[in-house]
Amino acid sequence: MAGKRALGRRFGWLWAAFAVSSYGTGFGFGALPLIAILVLHSGPTQVAALAAAGRAVGAVVAVPLGPWVEFRPKRPVMIAMDLVRFAAMMSIPAAYALGLLTFAQLLLVSIVVAAANIAFRAASGAYLKTLLPPEDLLVANSRFESTTWTSTVVGPPLGGAAMGLFGPVTTVIADAVSYLLSALGIRAIGGSGANGPSEPPPAPREAQRLRARDLPDGWRFILADRTQRALFLNAMLVNGLIMATEPLLAVLLLDHLGFAPWQYGLAFAAPCIGGLLGSRLSRRLVARFGQRRVLLTSGTLRAIWPLGLAFVQPGIPGMALIIVVQFGLVTCIGVFNPVLATHRLQHTDPGRVARTLSAWSVSTSAAIASLTAAWGLLAALTTPRTAIAAAGVLLLATPLLLPRREKAPGAGAGRITLCEDAESSGAGGSRQP
């Protein structure tokens, strides 16, 4: 079983760092929009701008970070990004205590954190690729996915209660401290261990200079490979459409249908158990049916569920429908994510990992931001329910983008994985594939 396989002390520290950061992010989920509303009395337009602009501008800022990360030791980069996120988040309670908090500061923090998230994921994927042998990588991905889903089930309800009891910046402090603890955990891994150095040396110093032609390398590699290109386009569209409906669901359920906040939270948090179940099943399914078939099946099934949310009604029947739909969706995503994380990097040369992961994350963040803005406009012109239904219908076509034929890994394949963090969590507890 994946849950019982020993992966060594260094992976244990990395997993612990990932876990504490995930639980901190779950605990602080939705804190910035709530602070904007409750403390700064921001309107819907500003709150939407905070969600979309933070991702979009953060993605632009992160464009040069992929090549920059590629030519540097990955563990120090991960520690540095954790410390950047800690400092950015702690600036909010400090300004709040001094009476100096502004919407512009919230927007700047969201941009800094979004860019640091992308750099951290690029470094962590490249680092973990050197840490474990190929046969252990799906096990590791499943553990990261399980941790993410567990933190999504536990974190937001506890964070909501803490915010109600102790004030709006309480969960921001907890989230900031989790980044500091993550940095300490990564530092505890050390530079060497029983199996030798924890990562190979970076490229020679003359290759470390960032050149303009290096910036699009990640995209060039992804788009030149048929399998990578298909998975990349599918992920961008599915992620964007699912995440674009999250704020619309909040408006539909809390405003139009009269759901209480606790009902809304329960309806989306409880089904996250399906994500935990799916992530623990992924390795067994791959062993039995093969990687390609599991990717195609789970990737197809995750696209059929969201349309059901357009038919939600008030009261208990509505809650039951949401729970069933969300459980099916997140279970399929829980299977798909770790298999995708393993499969896509089979086609990535070791010297391109950070640039490829950075390009993938930048594009996903940009797609989510643009589709969130577009669907907000669509909902304003029609209704939230109509916009949710439109996203559901479009999602039904996304399996056509999944690769139908398996391409043999190239000579540069080797060790493959990706350490996804809590950015993949969406509003209300649904997950971004």
N, C-alpha and C positions, 0 to 999 in steps of 0.2 A: 504493500500500500504506500501511496505517496506520502501520507501523513507520518509514516514510521521510518522512512528512509533517512539515515544520518548523512548530512551533507557537510559536516565539519564545523570547526569553531569559527572560522572566518565568515562563512555563510551565516552562522548563527547570529553573529554580531550585526551583519548586514540586514538580516531579516528582522532583528529586534529594532534596529534603527528605522526600518521601513514601517514596522508596526506602530511604534510610538508616534511617528509622523502622521500615519493614516488615522489613528484614533484622535490625535489633536485636530486634524482637519475635519473629521467627522463631528467632533465636539463643537467646533467653531463654524459649522456649516451654515451659510446664509447670514453670517454676522455682519458683513459690510453693508448689504442692502438694509438690514434691520436698523443698523446704526444710522444710515442715511435717512430712514423714515422716522425713527423714534427720537433721535437726537438733533438732526439737522432739519427735520421736517421737509425733506425733499419730496418732490412730486413724482408721478409715474415716469415722466420723460427722463428725469435725472437718474432714477433707479435703473431704467432700461439702459441708459448710456453707461452707467457704472458696470453693468454686466457685459455689454457688448464691446465698449471701447477698451476696457481692461484687457480682454482677450485679444482684440484686434491689434492694438498698439503694442502689447506685450509680444505678440507674434512677430511684428516687424522688428522690434528691438532685438529679438532673439535670432534673427536671420544670420548675423555674423558669428553667433556663438557656436554653431555646429563645427565649422572649420577650426575655430579657436580651441574648442574642447579636444578635437581630434589629435592635436599635436602637443597635448599636455598630460601629465599624470592624472588619472581620472579620480582617484580617491581625494586628493586635495581640492579638486574642482567641486566634488560633491559636498565636502565640508564647507567650502566657501559659499556655495549656493544656499546651504542650510543657514549659515550665519547671516547672509543677506536677507533671507526671508524672516529670520528672527528679528533683525533690526527694523525691517520695514513694518512688520506687524506690531512690534512694541512701540513704534512711534505713535500709534493711534491712542492707546491708553494714556501715554505721556501727554499728548496734546489735549486729550479730553480732560485730564486732571487739571491742566493749566487754563482750561477754557479757550483753547486756541484751535480746536478741531474744525476743519473746513471740508467741504465737499471735494475741493481740489486735492486735498491731501488723501482722501479716500481713493480718488481716481488714480493718483500717483502710486499709492501702495498697491492697488490692484494690477497696475502695469508692471511694476517691479517684480511682484510675486509671480505673475504670469510668465515673464521672461526667465526668471530664475527656475521656475518649474520645468521649462523646456530644456534649459541647460543641464539641470540635475538629471532628468530622464535620459538625455543623450549620454552623459557621463556614466550613469549607473548601468545602462545597457551594455556599453563597451566594457566597463569594469567587470560586470558579472560574467560576460562572455569569456574572460580570462580566468575566472575563479573556479569553474566547475567543468567536469568532463561532459561531453555531449549527451550521454545517457541520463544525466541528472537534471538537465535543463528544464524539461517539461515538469518535473517534480517541483523545481524551484518556482517556476511560473505559476503552478497551481497553488503553491503556498502564498505567494504574493496576492493572487486573486482572492483566495479564501480570506486572507487578512483584510483586504479592502472591503469585501462584503460584510464581514463581521463588524468592522468599524462603522459601516454605514447603518447597520441595524442598531447598534448601541449608541453611537456618538450623537446624532442629531436629537433624539429625545432627551438625553441627559443634558445636552447643551441648551436646549430650549428651556428646561427646568431651571438650570443654573442662571440663564439670562433673566428669567422671571424673578428669581430670588435675590440675585446679587447685582443686577444691573447689566446694561447692554454691552459693556466692554469686557465682561468677565471671560467670555469664550474666546475673545481675541487674545487675551493674555495666555490662556491655556494653549491655543494654537501656536502662538509664538514660542512658548517654552518647549513645545513638542519638537520644533525645528532645532532648538539648542540641544535637546537630548539626542536627537537624531545625529547631529554633528559629533557629539561625544561618542555615540555608538560606532559610527564609521571610523573615528579616530582610534577606537579600541581594537579595530581589526588588525592594525599594525602593518608594517611594510613587508613582513615576511612571516612564514609559518612553517609547519612541518612539511608542507609540499612545495617549499621554495617561495620565491617572491610572489606577492599577491597580484602583481600585474607586471607585464613586460615594460621596458622603458619606452617612452614616447619616441616619436620620430626625431631624427637629428635636428639640432638647433637651427640649421639653415633652412629647414622645412617648416619651422614654426612661425614664420612671418605670414600674416594673413594677407592674401592677395585677392583682388577683386574677382579674378576668375575662379577662385575657390568657393565663392559663396553659393553658386547654383549646383555644385557637385552632387549634393544629395539628391536633388530633383533629377539631374541628368541620369544618375544611376537608376533611380526608381522607374522613371518613364522609359528607359531603354530596355527594361526587363519585363517581359509579358506578364509573368506571375505577379511581380511586385506592383506593376502598374494597375492590374485589375483589383488587387487587394487594396491598394492605395485609394483608388477612386471610390470603391465600395465603402471603405471606412469613412472617408470624408462625407459622403452623402448620407450614410446611415447615422453617423454621429451628429451631423448638423440638423437633420430632420427630427431626431429624437429630442435633442436638447432644445431646439427651437420651440417645441410644444410645451416645455416645462412651465414657463411663466404663464402661458395661456391656460394651462390646466389649473394653475393656482387661481387665476381670475374666475374661471368657469366654476370651480368647486366652491371656493370661499365666498365669492360675490354672487354669482348667478344662482347657484343651487343651495346656498346657505349651509354648507358644511362648517362645522366648528373646527378651529385649528387643530385640536387633538385628533379629530376624525381624519383630517387631511394627513397629518403626520403618520397616524397608524396605518392608513390605507396604503401609504407608499413605503413605510419602513418595514412592515411585517413581511411583504413579499421578497425582501432582500435575502431572506433565508434561502430562497431559490438560487441566488447567485453563489452562496456558499456551497450548496449541494452540487451545482453545475461544475464549479471549479474543482471539486474533489472527484467528480466523475470523469473529468476530461482525459486524464492519463489512461484510465481503464478503457474508455471508448476508443482512444487512438490505438491502444494495444490490440483491441479486438477488430476494429473496422478499418483502421488506417487513417493517416492524417488527412489526406485529401477528402475522403468521404465525410469525416467528422466536420471539417471546415465547411464543406458545401451544405451539409444537412443543417448544422446549427446556425450557419449564416443565413440560410433560407428561412428557417423557423423563426428566428428573431425578428424577421421583417413582417410577419403576418399578424403579430399581436397588437401593435399600437393603434390600428384602426378601431379596435373595440372601444377605446377610450372616448371616441366621438359619440357613443351611445349611452354614456353614463347618465343616470337619473338621480334625483334626490333620495336621501334616506338610506336604509339598510341595503336595499337592492343595488343602489349605486355603489356603496362601499364594497359589496361583495364582488361586483363586476370589476372594479378597479383592482382589488386584491388578486382575482383570478388572472386578469390580463397582465398585471405587473409581475406576478409570480412566473407566468410562462415566459415573459420577455426576459427577465433577469436570469432565469435558469439557462435559457439558450445563450445569453451573453456570457454567463459564467463558464459555460463550456467553450465558447468560441474564443474568448480573449486569450487564455494561455496558449491555445493551439496556434492562433494567429501570431502571437509573440514569438513562438518557436519557428513556425513555418516561414515567415517573411524574412528572417535573418539567415535562413539556410542559403539564401541567394546574395548575401552581403559579404563582401571581402572584409577581413579583419581591419584593414586600414581605412575602411569607409564607414564603420559602424556609427560613430558619433555624428558624422555629417548626415547619414541617412536617417537616423532617428530624429535628429533636429529638424530636418526638412519635413518629415512625417508629422511631427508635433506642431510645427509652425503652420502647416497647411490645414491640419485638423482644427486648430484654434481659430484660424481665419474663416474656415467654412462655418463653424459654429456661430461665430460673431455675425457673419453676413446673413446667414439663414435666420438667426434669431431676430435681427432687425427686419428682414423681409417678412417674416411671419407675424411680427408685431404689427406691421403695416397692413397685412392681409386681414388680420383680426379686427383692426380698426375700420377697414372698409366693409367687412362682412360681419362675422361674429366669431368669438373664440372657438365655438364648436365647429363651425365651418372650416376654420383654419386647421384645427386638429384633424378633421376628416381629410383635408387635402394632403397633409403630411402623411397620414396613414395610407392613402391611396398611392402616393409616390413611393413610399417604402416598399410596397408590394413589387415594384419593378427592380429594386436594388439587387436581388439575387442574380439577375442577368449579368451583373458585373463580376461575379465571383468566377475565378478560373476553373474551367471544366477539365483541363488536362494538367497532369502533374509534370513539372519540369525537373529533371535531375539536378541536384545541387551541384554547383561548380566546384572547382578545386579549392576555392577559398572558403568553403563552407565551414567545416569545423564546428566550434562551439557556438550555440545559438540560444539567445534568450532576450528578454526585455523586461526590465523592472518598471512596471507601470505604477504611478502613484495615484493619490486621491483626486487628481484632476479629472479621472474618468468618472467621478461621481457627478450626477446631475441633480437638479432641484427635485425635491420630494423623494430622493433616494433611488431613482432609476440610474442606470449605468450607461456610460458611453462605451461602445465596443472598442 
